[in-house]
């Protein structure tokens, strides 16, 4: 059985590498990009099972990239992985069509669970308990 295919998008190379290492073995990382325009292109052409997007990226924010993808009819599940903890960011992400929302400081405890949830068709928010209840 093949591993779920993931695209990572974050403009901080060290953090991007940390996430890649965390996910390798569990997922097939098919692309790692550093801006919103490259995210739209990668998702459109590679059709991953899930895309992990930062909100704050150059050229297009993660939310702008998500909006473009949805406007084009792409329904790739998107998990926002961000340092922005405010409810206004979570609300904007949900409105734009994000399926999951994880705070960067919780990457080690929440990201794998969030990816599995969105693959299974469930949404997950930053305030979901770490045990999945």
C-alpha positions as CSV (number, residue, x, y, z in Angstrom):
1,X,0.0,0.0,0.0
2,X,1.4,3.4,-0.9
3,X,1.9,6.2,1.6
4,X,-0.4,9.2,1.5
5,X,1.1,12.0,-0.6
6,X,1.7,15.3,1.1
7,X,2.8,18.8,0.0
8,X,4.4,21.1,2.5
9,X,4.4,24.9,2.2
10,X,6.3,27.1,4.6
11,X,8.7,30.0,4.0
12,X,11.0,29.1,6.9
13,X,13.5,26.4,5.6
14,X,14.5,25.1,9.0
15,X,10.9,24.6,10.1
16,X,10.0,23.0,6.7
17,X,12.8,20.5,7.2
18,X,11.7,19.8,10.8
19,X,8.2,19.0,9.5
20,X,9.6,16.9,6.6
21,X,11.6,14.8,9.1
22,X,8.5,14.4,11.4
23,X,6.4,13.2,8.5
24,X,8.9,11.1,6.6
25,X,8.2,7.4,6.9
26,X,4.5,8.0,7.5
27,X,3.8,10.0,4.3
28,X,5.3,10.5,0.9
29,X,6.4,14.2,0.8
30,X,5.9,14.9,-2.9
31,X,6.9,18.7,-2.7
32,X,8.1,21.3,-0.3
33,X,7.6,24.9,-1.4
34,X,8.2,28.3,0.2
35,X,5.5,30.6,-1.1
36,X,1.8,30.6,-1.9
37,X,2.1,30.7,-5.7
38,X,4.3,27.6,-5.7
39,X,1.8,26.0,-3.4
40,X,-1.0,26.5,-5.9
41,X,1.1,25.2,-8.7
42,X,2.3,22.1,-6.8
43,X,-1.2,21.2,-5.5
44,X,-2.7,21.6,-9.0
45,X,-0.1,19.6,-10.8
46,X,0.7,16.9,-8.1
47,X,-2.8,16.3,-6.7
48,X,-1.6,15.3,-3.2
49,X,-3.8,13.6,-0.6
50,X,-3.2,16.5,1.8
51,X,-1.4,19.8,1.7
52,X,0.1,21.5,4.8
53,X,0.2,25.3,4.5
54,X,1.5,28.1,6.6
55,X,-0.7,31.2,6.7
56,X,2.2,33.7,6.4
57,X,4.1,33.1,3.2
58,X,5.3,35.4,0.4
59,X,3.6,35.9,-3.0
60,X,0.3,34.6,-1.7
61,X,-0.6,33.8,1.9
62,X,-1.7,30.3,2.7
63,X,-5.3,31.5,2.9
64,X,-5.0,33.2,-0.5
65,X,-3.5,30.0,-2.0
66,X,-6.3,28.0,-0.4
67,X,-8.9,30.4,-1.8
68,X,-7.4,30.1,-5.3
69,X,-7.4,26.3,-5.2
70,X,-11.0,26.2,-4.1
71,X,-12.0,28.7,-6.7
72,X,-10.4,26.5,-9.4
73,X,-12.4,23.5,-8.1
74,X,-9.6,21.7,-6.3
75,X,-10.7,19.9,-3.2
76,X,-7.4,18.7,-1.8
77,X,-7.7,18.6,2.0
78,X,-5.7,21.5,3.5
79,X,-4.2,21.6,7.0
80,X,-3.1,25.1,8.1
81,X,0.1,24.9,10.2
82,X,0.7,28.3,11.6
83,X,2.0,30.3,14.6
84,X,-1.3,32.4,14.5
85,X,-3.4,31.2,17.5
86,X,-6.2,33.7,17.4
87,X,-9.8,32.6,16.7
88,X,-10.0,35.1,13.9
89,X,-7.3,33.2,12.0
90,X,-9.0,29.9,12.6
91,X,-12.3,31.3,11.4
92,X,-10.7,32.8,8.3
93,X,-9.1,29.4,7.6
94,X,-12.4,27.6,8.0
95,X,-14.1,30.1,5.7
96,X,-11.4,29.7,3.1
97,X,-12.0,25.9,3.2
98,X,-9.2,24.5,5.4
99,X,-10.0,21.1,6.8
100,X,-7.5,21.3,9.7
101,X,-5.7,23.9,11.8
102,X,-2.6,23.2,13.9
103,X,-0.5,25.7,15.8
104,X,3.2,25.3,15.1
105,X,4.2,25.0,18.8
106,X,2.0,21.8,18.8
107,X,3.5,20.3,15.6
108,X,4.9,17.3,17.4
109,X,1.7,16.4,19.2
110,X,-1.1,17.4,16.8
111,X,0.1,17.4,13.2
112,X,0.1,13.6,12.5
113,X,-3.3,13.3,14.1
114,X,-4.6,16.2,12.1
115,X,-3.4,14.8,8.8
116,X,-4.9,11.4,9.6
117,X,-8.2,13.1,10.5
118,X,-8.5,15.0,7.2
119,X,-7.5,11.9,5.2
120,X,-10.5,10.2,6.9
121,X,-12.7,13.1,6.0
122,X,-12.9,14.7,9.5
123,X,-12.1,18.3,10.3
124,X,-9.8,19.3,13.2
125,X,-9.2,22.6,14.9
126,X,-6.3,24.0,17.0
127,X,-8.3,23.7,20.2
128,X,-9.1,20.0,19.7
129,X,-7.8,17.9,22.6
130,X,-4.5,16.1,21.9
131,X,-6.1,12.7,22.5
132,X,-8.6,13.3,19.6
133,X,-11.7,13.5,21.7
